[in-house]
């Protein structure tokens, strides 16, 4: 298992499972969220706050975070 990064509010994700981190503002990103929700592949780690990034994992799960993609990318790079 890879190192863990904090994706906000004490929630952690293994760095070796992350495929990409994107902003949720585009229409395709919103469709990905809806499809993941319908197929029970969505993990909401926003603690009720606004979604600012979507984390795609190797096992096709989507994780929503209230942190900016740039913040998460910085934490990801620090771990390496």
TORVOVEX-150910 format. One record per residue: residue number from 1; residue in one letter; z negated, y negated, x of N, C-alpha, C in turn. Coordinates in steps of 0.05 Angstrom, whole numbers, plus 5000, padded with zeros to 4 digits. Last residue first. Layout:
<recs>
NUM|A|Z|Y|X|Z|Y|X|Z|Y|X $
...
</recs>
This chain:
<recs>
80|X|5049|4758|5116|5066|4772|5135|5060|4762|5162 $
79|X|5017|4723|5088|5007|4751|5091|5023|4766|5111 $
78|X|5047|4677|5087|5022|4677|5102|5012|4705|5107 $
77|X|5087|4691|5050|5094|4688|5078|5069|4688|5096 $
76|X|5056|4691|5003|5070|4715|5011|5077|4714|5041 $
75|X|5042|4638|5000|5021|4658|5003|5033|4684|5013 $
74|X|5093|4616|4992|5076|4608|5015|5054|4628|5021 $
73|X|5106|4638|4943|5122|4645|4967|5107|4638|4992 $
72|X|5069|4614|4910|5067|4642|4914|5083|4651|4939 $
71|X|5087|4561|4914|5060|4567|4922|5057|4597|4928 $
70|X|5139|4566|4893|5135|4557|4921|5107|4564|4931 $
69|X|5129|4580|4839|5142|4599|4857|5138|4592|4887 $
68|X|5063|4558|4817|5091|4552|4823|5103|4574|4842 $
67|X|5021|4598|4774|5026|4584|4799|5056|4580|4803 $
66|X|5014|4630|4731|5012|4601|4726|5015|4585|4751 $
65|X|5058|4686|4723|5037|4672|4737|5037|4642|4730 $
64|X|5076|4749|4699|5076|4721|4695|5052|4708|4709 $
63|X|5113|4802|4721|5086|4791|4721|5089|4761|4718 $
62|X|5149|4858|4700|5150|4829|4704|5121|4819|4702 $
61|X|5170|4920|4728|5151|4904|4713|5155|4875|4720 $
60|X|5203|4953|4760|5214|4939|4737|5194|4925|4719 $
59|X|5179|4968|4807|5179|4987|4784|5187|4974|4758 $
58|X|5183|4924|4841|5200|4947|4845|5201|4967|4822 $
57|X|5178|4863|4801|5168|4884|4819|5187|4907|4821 $
56|X|5182|4793|4797|5195|4818|4791|5185|4839|4811 $
55|X|5146|4742|4770|5147|4760|4793|5160|4786|4784 $
54|X|5156|4677|4750|5159|4705|4742|5162|4721|4768 $
53|X|5118|4617|4740|5134|4635|4756|5134|4663|4745 $
52|X|5091|4589|4702|5106|4573|4722|5123|4590|4740 $
51|X|5065|4587|4638|5079|4604|4658|5096|4587|4676 $
50|X|5005|4554|4623|5034|4553|4623|5045|4571|4645 $
49|X|4948|4598|4609|4961|4573|4618|4991|4576|4618 $
48|X|4925|4646|4597|4929|4627|4576|4942|4601|4584 $
47|X|4926|4674|4646|4900|4666|4634|4903|4645|4613 $
46|X|4971|4694|4669|4969|4665|4667|4942|4656|4657 $
45|X|4990|4745|4674|4967|4738|4691|4963|4707|4691 $
44|X|5017|4793|4637|5012|4764|4635|4987|4758|4651 $
43|X|5067|4838|4647|5039|4833|4654|5034|4803|4654 $
42|X|5112|4879|4612|5104|4852|4620|5074|4851|4625 $
41|X|5133|4923|4590|5135|4922|4619|5126|4894|4629 $
40|X|5143|4934|4536|5116|4938|4547|5116|4939|4577 $
39|X|5191|4919|4515|5190|4946|4527|5163|4952|4541 $
38|X|5181|4867|4498|5189|4887|4478|5186|4916|4489 $
37|X|5171|4842|4547|5150|4843|4527|5156|4865|4507 $
36|X|5221|4846|4572|5198|4860|4584|5175|4863|4564 $
35|X|5251|4813|4538|5258|4842|4540|5234|4858|4552 $
34|X|5226|4764|4547|5226|4775|4520|5231|4805|4521 $
33|X|5236|4757|4602|5209|4758|4592|5207|4771|4565 $
32|X|5292|4755|4602|5278|4776|4617|5249|4779|4607 $
31|X|5299|4708|4572|5308|4734|4561|5295|4757|4575 $
30|X|5280|4671|4609|5266|4674|4583|5274|4700|4569 $
29|X|5320|4677|4647|5292|4684|4654|5276|4688|4629 $
28|X|5365|4657|4620|5364|4686|4628|5335|4694|4635 $
27|X|5349|4602|4614|5352|4620|4591|5352|4649|4599 $
26|X|5300|4579|4662|5327|4584|4653|5327|4603|4629 $
25|X|5245|4575|4676|5257|4554|4660|5285|4561|4649 $
24|X|5212|4605|4709|5218|4615|4682|5234|4596|4665 $
23|X|5231|4618|4777|5220|4599|4757|5228|4609|4729 $
22|X|5215|4680|4812|5233|4659|4802|5218|4641|4783 $
21|X|5212|4725|4863|5195|4707|4848|5214|4684|4839 $
20|X|5224|4796|4876|5232|4768|4875|5212|4752|4859 $
19|X|5196|4843|4889|5224|4841|4894|5233|4812|4895 $
18|X|5135|4870|4909|5149|4846|4900|5178|4846|4908 $
17|X|5108|4910|4934|5120|4916|4907|5136|4893|4897 $
16|X|5084|4893|4979|5106|4912|4983|5119|4919|4956 $
15|X|5041|4862|4962|5065|4848|4973|5089|4867|4976 $
14|X|5008|4872|4901|5015|4883|4927|5041|4871|4937 $
13|X|4971|4820|4871|4995|4837|4870|5000|4847|4899 $
12|X|4914|4798|4833|4928|4805|4858|4952|4823|4853 $
11|X|4876|4746|4804|4895|4768|4800|4910|4773|4826 $
10|X|4845|4701|4808|4834|4725|4819|4852|4750|4814 $
9|X|4878|4659|4790|4855|4667|4775|4844|4694|4783 $
8|X|4937|4679|4824|4923|4660|4807|4900|4673|4792 $
7|X|4955|4716|4857|4975|4703|4841|4963|4684|4820 $
6|X|4940|4734|4922|4928|4723|4897|4950|4708|4882 $
5|X|4966|4794|4950|4966|4764|4948|4954|4756|4921 $
4|X|4952|4849|4992|4950|4837|4966|4951|4806|4968 $
3|X|4994|4890|5033|4972|4871|5029|4974|4859|5001 $
2|X|5016|4956|5010|5017|4931|5025|4993|4913|5021 $
1|X|5000|5024|5017|5000|5000|5000|5000|4975|5018 $
</recs>
